[in-house]
Amino acid sequence: MKFTVDATDETKSIRSLVAAPEFESGLEFFVNKLGFKIVMISPADNPNYAILNRDQFTIALDKSAKAQPLSIEIPIEDQSLIGTDLIGPNGTRVKYVPVIKRQNQVIDLHPIVHVSRISDTQWVHGRAGMSYRSLTGNHNEISVASQIRIEGSGKVADWVHYHDVSFQTLFCINGSAKLVYEDQGEPFMFKEGDCILQPPGIRHQVLESFDDLEVIEVTTPANHATFSDFNMELPNSTVARTRNFNGQQFTHDTPNSREPVTYKNSTSLTAYGTSIGEASGNQGWVNEIHGSVSEGTRLTPTSISPEKPLSFFLWFINQGSAQIEVEEREETVSSGDAICFPYGFLPSMEFFLVDHDSEFKVLEVAF
């Protein structure tokens, strides 16, 4: 059929087909019950086909169609309606759901220690061609720590997006990447040893990766939403490097900006603090810890424990090896292994660094 007038944009949009043998009652259900608008109906006398639209969702109501029942989710902020089910024409099921599906609150999880071995690693395929390894094992109900890698070099199939998080940090352990962030100017290189705080809601994009990029990423909550932003092109025209994003600021911390301090009164460990703590409003921190060994020197065990309870604590062994005593057993940890307290780190849960080699380097992340 050729129209003699221009059709509306809604009429031209892709739509879901809803079979409606009882056309009038189907029309009444979608228009009067659900608030859809009629954008086209045909024919004028005894109609049997209509295109309906609500909130950028379009359906075609067709009296003669032979189609399976449709399931529709309608996001709503009214808590009293969430979970309500309605049955429409031809068994169409409509359910009112939260605007964002959120993780159920997890309570009464007993604090534990988890040792992740690189030898037992299971990599899974993730977003934009990235491979993920969990450093918390299956203990990711609250927070998630991941080793992320992209093999080789080249453009990354990423797009402008942002995350609904309360804390998220990334540390580059191998290779490099070209990144771009909202209000932070031109794209920049994220290199081995660099660390970033990604505040809640900041738009960003991974443009390219180089030389087998590997990153350690720590995020809470674990089950968070990632949103695409199709309206923003990065880099954007605004440069506001000190902008506040939900109480936090973006920071790109590099190794040459870090001052060395003795780690927990140890005779062999030096900590290089990052700007993550200040940028996050002291919600969390990231330290890079280096070990040194003098010939003939016997190391004194170093107690690793927090001054006050923490929600999360991670040690990722970036280089070298060490012996630790944890839960009254001794373990050897090497490059790629991790020690994690995913459900909280209490002062009473201390573990000990008994010995380490001269190449020992560990990444410490906590919040």
C-alpha positions as MATLAB code, in Angstrom:
seq = 'MKFTVDATDETKSIRSLVAAPEFESGLEFFVNKLGFKIVMISPADNPNYAILNRDQFTIALDKSAKAQPLSIEIPIEDQSLIGTDLIGPNGTRVKYVPVIKRQNQVIDLHPIVHVSRISDTQWVHGRAGMSYRSLTGNHNEISVASQIRIEGSGKVADWVHYHDVSFQTLFCINGSAKLVYEDQGEPFMFKEGDCILQPPGIRHQVLESFDDLEVIEVTTPANHATFSDFNMELPNSTVARTRNFNGQQFTHDTPNSREPVTYKNSTSLTAYGTSIGEASGNQGWVNEIHGSVSEGTRLTPTSISPEKPLSFFLWFINQGSAQIEVEEREETVSSGDAICFPYGFLPSMEFFLVDHDSEFKVLEVAF';
ca = [
       0.000    0.000    0.000;
       1.363    3.415   -0.960;
       0.606    6.335    1.361;
      -0.343    9.724   -0.074;
       0.799   11.406    3.155;
       3.946   11.035    5.275;
       3.815    8.401    7.996;
       4.872    9.294   11.554;
       8.218    8.214   12.973;
       6.453    5.818   15.357;
       4.763    4.175   12.386;
       8.143    3.622   10.751;
       9.744    2.112   13.869;
      10.429   -1.571   14.473;
       7.580   -3.066   16.479;
       6.405   -6.164   18.304;
       3.417   -8.035   16.907;
       0.479   -8.724   19.234;
      -2.277  -11.017   18.016;
      -5.686   -9.660   19.044;
      -8.604  -11.845   17.887;
     -10.841   -9.674   20.090;
      -9.550   -6.435   18.586;
     -11.708   -3.924   20.491;
     -10.933   -5.397   23.896;
      -7.246   -5.582   22.980;
      -7.255   -1.918   21.977;
      -9.027   -0.980   25.200;
      -6.433   -2.931   27.255;
      -3.395   -1.221   25.750;
      -4.856    2.280   25.494;
      -6.972    2.609   28.628;
      -5.214    0.149   30.933;
      -1.559    0.602   29.966;
      -1.526    4.132   28.573;
      -0.429    3.419   24.993;
      -1.278    5.983   22.301;
      -2.747    5.144   18.920;
      -0.374    6.352   16.209;
      -2.195    4.585   13.329;
      -5.414    2.573   13.008;
      -6.983    0.955    9.949;
      -9.531    0.808    8.488;
     -11.649    3.602    9.907;
     -14.783    1.479    9.932;
     -14.507   -1.764   11.871;
     -10.686   -1.488   12.403;
      -8.550   -4.620   12.651;
      -4.999   -3.228   12.760;
      -3.390   -0.539   14.910;
       0.086    0.701   15.735;
       0.423    1.762   19.368;
       3.299    3.471   21.194;
       4.376    4.174   24.749;
       7.769    5.380   26.000;
       9.606    4.532   22.756;
       8.061    1.045   22.635;
       5.865    0.258   19.664;
       3.499   -2.643   19.049;
       1.278   -3.671   16.174;
      -2.133   -4.911   17.283;
      -3.417   -7.255   14.564;
      -6.772   -9.049   14.606;
      -5.762  -11.610   11.990;
      -2.205  -12.338   13.202;
      -1.165  -15.802   14.343;
       1.516  -15.056   16.911;
       2.673  -16.409   20.269;
       1.715  -14.392   23.362;
       4.028  -11.479   24.111;
       5.713  -10.737   27.472;
       6.180   -7.041   28.266;
       8.049   -5.441   31.169;
       7.026   -1.904   32.153;
       9.615   -0.095   34.338;
       7.971    1.905   37.096;
       9.070    3.834   40.190;
       5.839    3.274   42.145;
       6.920    0.574   44.602;
       3.323   -0.460   45.267;
       2.883   -1.618   41.657;
       6.178   -3.480   41.244;
       5.527   -7.175   40.677;
       1.963   -6.662   39.434;
       1.007   -9.018   36.576;
      -1.658   -8.297   33.966;
      -2.982  -10.546   31.213;
      -3.968   -8.897   27.938;
      -5.118   -9.970   24.456;
      -4.119  -13.450   23.244;
      -2.446  -14.120   26.608;
      -0.119  -11.108   26.448;
       1.607  -10.903   29.835;
       2.491   -7.499   31.295;
       4.606   -7.119   34.414;
       5.556   -3.953   36.292;
       9.247   -4.041   37.261;
      11.765   -1.675   38.915;
      13.433    0.864   36.636;
      16.747   -0.898   37.358;
      16.937   -4.496   38.461;
      18.960   -4.408   41.639;
      20.719   -7.064   43.631;
      18.853   -8.326   46.667;
      20.438   -7.077   49.854;
      22.890   -9.645   51.172;
      23.155   -9.887   54.945;
      24.831  -12.117   57.516;
      27.630  -13.337   55.243;
      30.377  -14.746   57.440;
      33.765  -13.121   56.712;
      36.132  -15.499   54.940;
      39.521  -15.489   53.235;
      39.778  -16.728   49.652;
      43.057  -17.626   47.923;
      42.804  -17.476   44.129;
      45.417  -19.427   42.182;
      46.478  -18.460   38.666;
      46.968  -22.200   38.047;
      43.247  -22.813   38.671;
      42.079  -19.896   36.565;
      38.885  -20.096   34.518;
      38.601  -17.230   32.057;
      35.151  -16.209   30.812;
      34.193  -14.060   27.838;
      32.899  -10.607   28.788;
      31.791   -7.335   27.236;
      33.591   -5.761   24.255;
      35.882   -8.726   23.597;
      37.394   -8.762   27.095;
      38.248  -11.938   29.048;
      37.572  -11.996   32.798;
      38.993  -13.997   35.691;
      37.364  -13.732   39.104;
      39.748  -13.076   42.002;
      36.968  -13.656   44.537;
      35.955  -17.076   43.211;
      32.231  -17.575   43.691;
      32.210  -15.177   46.633;
      30.924  -12.172   44.675;
      27.585  -11.391   46.293;
      28.745   -7.946   47.470;
      31.834   -6.905   45.519;
      33.784   -8.206   42.567;
      37.499   -8.243   41.807;
      38.564   -9.292   38.321;
      41.664   -9.745   36.232;
      40.730   -8.521   32.749;
      42.753   -9.048   29.595;
      42.615   -8.265   25.883;
      45.051  -10.228   23.762;
      47.252   -8.549   21.148;
      46.831   -4.958   20.032;
      44.110   -3.104   18.179;
      40.862   -1.200   18.400;
      38.421   -2.263   21.116;
      34.746   -2.806   20.296;
      33.656   -0.509   23.112;
      31.205    2.397   23.188;
      30.472    5.361   25.457;
      29.014    3.981   28.669;
      28.878    4.446   32.451;
      28.328    2.362   35.570;
      25.976    2.456   38.556;
      28.669    1.784   41.160;
      29.724    3.127   44.535;
      33.437    2.339   44.127;
      35.418    1.223   41.063;
      39.150    1.247   40.480;
      41.422   -0.158   37.764;
      45.153   -0.930   37.894;
      47.126   -1.784   34.739;
      49.490   -4.749   35.254;
      50.509   -5.337   31.630;
      50.364   -3.633   28.237;
      48.494   -0.374   27.795;
      45.248    1.121   26.519;
      43.983    4.361   25.058;
      41.076    5.649   27.154;
      38.831    8.693   27.085;
      36.674   10.083   29.909;
      33.929   12.656   30.246;
      35.249   16.164   31.056;
      38.861   14.916   31.203;
      40.090   16.191   27.829;
      41.699   14.256   25.009;
      42.261   10.465   25.068;
      45.287    9.346   27.073;
      47.417    6.244   27.501;
      46.752    3.994   30.494;
      50.066    2.174   31.014;
      51.503   -0.584   33.157;
      51.606    0.601   36.768;
      48.907    3.256   36.254;
      45.787    3.365   38.402;
      42.389    4.974   37.803;
      39.408    5.811   39.977;
      36.234    5.599   37.899;
      33.592    7.645   39.767;
      29.910    6.664   39.643;
      28.269    7.818   36.405;
      31.328    9.126   34.543;
      31.041    8.453   30.796;
      34.055    6.694   29.304;
      35.270    4.476   26.486;
      38.160    2.115   25.788;
      39.432    3.029   22.306;
      42.450    0.774   21.759;
      44.538   -1.775   23.635;
      48.184   -2.688   23.143;
      50.596   -5.538   23.923;
      48.219   -7.956   25.703;
      46.526   -5.508   28.059;
      45.827   -6.804   31.573;
      43.971   -4.881   34.254;
      42.882   -5.555   37.832;
      39.424   -4.100   38.433;
      37.645   -3.896   41.790;
      33.997   -2.834   41.938;
      31.145   -2.635   44.388;
      28.334   -3.526   44.175;
      29.101   -6.670   42.205;
      25.741   -6.772   40.442;
      25.752   -3.256   39.007;
      24.218   -1.820   35.844;
      26.178   -0.572   32.829;
      24.372    2.069   30.763;
      25.126    3.129   27.197;
      25.111    6.838   26.380;
      24.349    7.244   22.675;
      24.037   11.023   22.974;
      27.562   11.784   24.183;
      30.611   11.733   21.954;
      33.998   11.552   23.640;
      36.116   13.561   24.034;
      33.389   16.070   24.877;
      33.858   19.837   24.649;
      33.946   20.449   28.423;
      37.143   20.064   30.433;
      36.489   20.027   34.191;
      39.134   17.804   35.739;
      38.034   18.488   39.322;
      34.339   17.807   38.634;
      32.489   15.940   41.355;
      30.707   12.749   40.236;
      28.408   11.616   43.032;
      30.923   12.553   45.709;
      34.037   11.351   43.874;
      36.540   12.716   41.365;
      38.214   11.039   38.439;
      41.920   10.435   38.954;
      44.643    8.916   36.770;
      47.517    8.005   39.059;
      50.959    7.162   37.639;
      53.992    5.526   39.310;
      56.162    8.666   39.194;
      53.634   10.520   41.390;
      53.895    8.097   44.334;
      55.964    8.648   47.456;
      57.494    5.616   49.231;
      56.694    4.868   52.869;
      57.475    1.905   55.109;
      54.590   -0.575   55.037;
      53.204   -1.442   58.484;
      56.589   -1.115   60.237;
      57.982   -3.887   58.033;
      61.747   -4.154   57.631;
      61.416   -5.260   53.995;
      58.239   -3.756   52.502;
      57.769   -0.318   50.958;
      54.317    1.026   50.054;
      53.646    3.441   47.225;
      50.271    5.055   47.883;
      48.012    6.342   45.102;
      45.543    9.222   44.872;
      42.578    6.816   44.890;
      41.810    7.440   48.564;
      41.553   11.208   48.245;
      39.640   11.069   44.942;
      37.091    8.597   46.342;
      36.408   10.666   49.443;
      38.351    8.058   51.462;
      35.931    5.299   50.490;
      38.817    3.084   49.418;
      42.516    2.995   48.631;
      45.082    1.383   46.351;
      48.720    0.739   47.318;
      51.530   -0.847   45.354;
      53.842   -2.683   47.759;
      57.421   -3.637   46.901;
      59.606   -6.073   48.814;
      63.365   -5.860   49.181;
      65.694   -8.493   50.582;
      69.244   -7.877   51.782;
      71.651  -10.779   51.442;
      71.892  -12.786   54.634;
      68.984  -10.960   56.290;
      66.263  -13.007   57.935;
      62.875  -11.368   57.509;
      60.590  -10.699   60.439;
      57.001  -11.814   59.731;
      54.752   -8.852   58.925;
      51.213   -8.831   60.307;
      48.643   -7.841   57.683;
      45.488   -6.624   59.423;
      43.276   -3.537   59.330;
      43.095   -0.968   62.104;
      39.314   -1.122   61.811;
      36.902   -3.472   59.990;
      36.916   -3.178   56.199;
      34.198   -4.141   53.753;
      36.695   -5.602   51.283;
      40.428   -6.330   51.028;
      42.549   -7.719   48.186;
      46.188   -8.601   47.705;
      47.102   -9.425   44.100;
      50.632  -10.780   43.662;
      51.916   -8.881   40.653;
      55.469  -10.191   40.688;
      57.696  -12.589   42.588;
      56.590  -14.987   45.322;
      56.056  -15.097   49.064;
      55.118  -17.335   51.956;
      52.088  -16.365   53.993;
      50.499  -17.778   57.105;
      46.715  -17.582   56.920;
      44.149  -19.368   59.104;
      46.993  -21.242   60.830;
      48.314  -22.738   57.588;
      51.264  -21.722   55.466;
      50.822  -21.024   51.756;
      53.160  -20.069   48.943;
      51.749  -17.398   46.634;
      53.277  -16.391   43.327;
      52.725  -13.946   40.489;
      49.067  -14.011   39.460;
      47.763  -15.398   42.753;
      45.467  -13.349   44.982;
      44.346  -13.224   48.614;
      40.885  -11.759   49.094;
      38.506  -10.995   51.960;
      35.261  -10.530   49.975;
      32.847  -10.338   52.939;
      34.855   -8.055   55.163;
      38.305   -7.972   56.742;
      38.307   -7.816   60.541;
      41.342   -7.036   62.731;
      41.013  -10.537   64.190;
      41.479  -12.075   60.722;
      45.107  -11.014   60.357;
      47.453  -13.018   58.188;
      51.256  -12.922   58.140;
      53.769  -12.360   55.392;
      56.451  -14.783   56.541;
      58.945  -14.493   53.699;
      59.285  -13.161   50.163;
      61.814  -12.920   47.364;
      63.511   -9.758   46.098;
      61.102   -9.447   43.149;
      57.994   -9.435   45.319;
      55.373   -6.838   44.321;
      51.770   -6.835   45.455;
      48.767   -4.694   44.625;
      46.606   -3.831   47.650;
      43.012   -2.643   47.173;
      40.570   -2.077   50.019;
      37.419   -0.126   50.866;
];
